[in-house]
């Protein structure tokens, strides 16, 4: 009987441990992010920022104004942009964008853009 209980606990643990925690929206968003190996601001990063950030962070609405390469680069370089979209709790900010965490593939693309020297 004890063996059966242990096997049941293992089976239940395996079932819950194998469950994916991503929502359907997150999975769909990740599926729409193309694989890019040399991201540039104009081609790859600006569309992500425009889609997820500039509805609030533009024209003096919410600081910082994320409508230019220079400001986006500066915020990515200091880590504040990446921190606020990837791990806001450790930064002491609210998750950005407010609609929910953007797809990890987009965050990774911004991080790759930074690692490769902020190509314009």
C-alpha positions, -999 to 999 in steps of 0.1 A, spaced: 0 0 0 28 24 9 45 17 -25 12 25 -43 10 58 -24 46 67 -33 40 59 -70 8 79 -69 27 109 -55 54 106 -81 29 103 -109 10 134 -97 43 154 -92 54 144 -127 20 155 -142 21 189 -125 58 194 -131 54 188 -168 26 214 -173 35 245 -193 28 278 -175 26 299 -206 -7 313 -217 -21 308 -252 -14 345 -259 23 341 -249 27 310 -270 11 327 -300 33 358 -295 64 337 -294 54 319 -325 52 352 -344 88 363 -335 111 355 -363 146 341 -356 171 369 -360 208 365 -355 220 401 -361 192 424 -348 192 461 -357 172 489 -341 154 499 -373 144 465 -385 139 445 -353 139 466 -321 119 497 -331 89 476 -341 89 458 -307 92 491 -288 65 506 -310 41 477 -305 47 473 -267 59 506 -253 53 538 -272 15 539 -267 25 552 -232 62 561 -235 60 589 -262 51 626 -265 56 634 -229 30 609 -216 52 586 -195 89 589 -189 111 578 -206 101 588 -242 110 556 -261 106 569 -296 143 574 -306 172 551 -311 193 571 -287 169 569 -257 161 532 -263 198 524 -266 206 544 -234 178 526 -214 189 492 -227 225 500 -220 219 509 -183 197 478 -180 166 496 -170 147 487 -201 155 450 -200 149 449 -163 114 465 -165 103 441 -193 120 409 -180 122 410 -142 103 441 -129 101 429 -93 139 430 -89 139 466 -104 111 477 -81 88 487 -110 55 475 -125 57 449 -153 60 465 -187 40 466 -208 11 469 -184 -9 444 -205 15 417 -193 50 404 -199 60 405 -236 71 373 -253 105 360 -240 117 358 -276 112 396 -280 131 402 -247 159 379 -259 161 398 -291 165 431 -273 192 415 -251 209 402 -283 208 436 -298 225 450 -267 251 422 -267 260 428 -303 266 465 -298 233 482 -305 234 481 -343 212 508 -358 
